[in-house]
């Protein structure tokens, strides 16, 4: 469960633990910057801002469009109702995944800002402690057999629960400081009936991301037999 309340033209979704603290300013990186609470940033298609507030270390991300349409509309989406927004759907999905006992960051808060038929959105999630993506690790060193096994088993666990990830790649699979595996970024994700077709599509996308990053990085510790190991471990744990 999560809470929601309306403030002017904004709808704020929040984890019950943080509902009393959340203000609109929380979704503005300049607010955290002015308080010198920004502790990091990760640049990709869009910047994710890491901030520390009291005992919470969190990640703030704005919703941006990709592809050709992104060049025209950047961060604007058509509004068909709150529950149809990508913001609401991702926040709701992450809440369900936590309830299912899956390793995803805790959803802290999200904001849908509506202007007539257009909305923009932001989401805040708890940062994974000591997080390193699979990509980060492979640039430094090979994954151990145990790490490959953990990645494979985690993906199978999500797939067994029917969790479809729209962009499963090695940037979105993280190790925390205890070596546990987390999956992040569930924009456009959903829970489906387990099915080999979409599960295979997810795995094919993941395999392409290994190959893509291998071609991009001169130092990348990944071999074809590593993929076979990962795939075999995944198949062993897949129930459907």
Secondary structure in CASP SS format (residue, H / E / C, confidence):
PFRMAT SS
TARGET T0000
AUTHOR 0000-0000-0000
METHOD secondary structure of the structure
MODEL  1
X C 1.00
X C 1.00
X E 1.00
X E 1.00
X E 1.00
X E 1.00
X E 1.00
X C 1.00
X C 1.00
X E 1.00
X E 1.00
X E 1.00
X E 1.00
X E 1.00
X C 1.00
X C 1.00
X C 1.00
X C 1.00
X C 1.00
X C 1.00
X C 1.00
X C 1.00
X C 1.00
X H 1.00
X H 1.00
X H 1.00
X H 1.00
X C 1.00
X H 1.00
X H 1.00
X H 1.00
X H 1.00
X H 1.00
X H 1.00
X C 1.00
X C 1.00
X C 1.00
X E 1.00
X E 1.00
X E 1.00
X E 1.00
X E 1.00
X C 1.00
X C 1.00
X C 1.00
X C 1.00
X C 1.00
X E 1.00
X E 1.00
X E 1.00
X E 1.00
X E 1.00
X E 1.00
X C 1.00
X C 1.00
X E 1.00
X E 1.00
X E 1.00
X E 1.00
X E 1.00
X E 1.00
X E 1.00
X C 1.00
X C 1.00
X C 1.00
X C 1.00
X H 1.00
X H 1.00
X H 1.00
X H 1.00
X H 1.00
X H 1.00
X H 1.00
X C 1.00
X C 1.00
X C 1.00
X E 1.00
X E 1.00
X C 1.00
X C 1.00
X C 1.00
X H 1.00
X H 1.00
X H 1.00
X C 1.00
X H 1.00
X H 1.00
X H 1.00
X H 1.00
X H 1.00
X H 1.00
X H 1.00
X H 1.00
X H 1.00
X H 1.00
X H 1.00
X H 1.00
X H 1.00
X H 1.00
X C 1.00
X C 1.00
X C 1.00
X C 1.00
X C 1.00
X C 1.00
X C 1.00
X E 1.00
X E 1.00
X E 1.00
X E 1.00
X E 1.00
X E 1.00
X E 1.00
X E 1.00
X E 1.00
X C 1.00
X C 1.00
X E 1.00
X E 1.00
X E 1.00
X E 1.00
X E 1.00
X E 1.00
X E 1.00
X E 1.00
X E 1.00
X C 1.00
X C 1.00
X C 1.00
X C 1.00
X C 1.00
X E 1.00
X E 1.00
X H 1.00
X H 1.00
X H 1.00
X H 1.00
X H 1.00
X H 1.00
X H 1.00
X C 1.00
X C 1.00
X C 1.00
X C 1.00
X H 1.00
X H 1.00
X H 1.00
X H 1.00
X H 1.00
X H 1.00
X H 1.00
X H 1.00
X H 1.00
X H 1.00
X H 1.00
X H 1.00
X H 1.00
X H 1.00
X H 1.00
X H 1.00
X C 1.00
X C 1.00
X E 1.00
X E 1.00
X C 1.00
X C 1.00
X C 1.00
X C 1.00
X C 1.00
X C 1.00
X C 1.00
X C 1.00
X E 1.00
X E 1.00
X E 1.00
X C 1.00
X C 1.00
X C 1.00
X C 1.00
X C 1.00
X E 1.00
X E 1.00
X E 1.00
X C 1.00
X C 1.00
X C 1.00
X C 1.00
X C 1.00
X C 1.00
X E 1.00
X E 1.00
X C 1.00
X C 1.00
X C 1.00
X C 1.00
X H 1.00
X H 1.00
X H 1.00
X H 1.00
X H 1.00
X H 1.00
X H 1.00
X H 1.00
X H 1.00
X H 1.00
X H 1.00
X H 1.00
X H 1.00
X H 1.00
X H 1.00
X H 1.00
X H 1.00
X H 1.00
X H 1.00
X H 1.00
X H 1.00
X C 1.00
X C 1.00
X C 1.00
X C 1.00
X C 1.00
X C 1.00
X C 1.00
X H 1.00
X H 1.00
X H 1.00
X H 1.00
X H 1.00
X H 1.00
X H 1.00
X H 1.00
X H 1.00
X H 1.00
X H 1.00
X H 1.00
X H 1.00
X H 1.00
X C 1.00
X C 1.00
X C 1.00
END
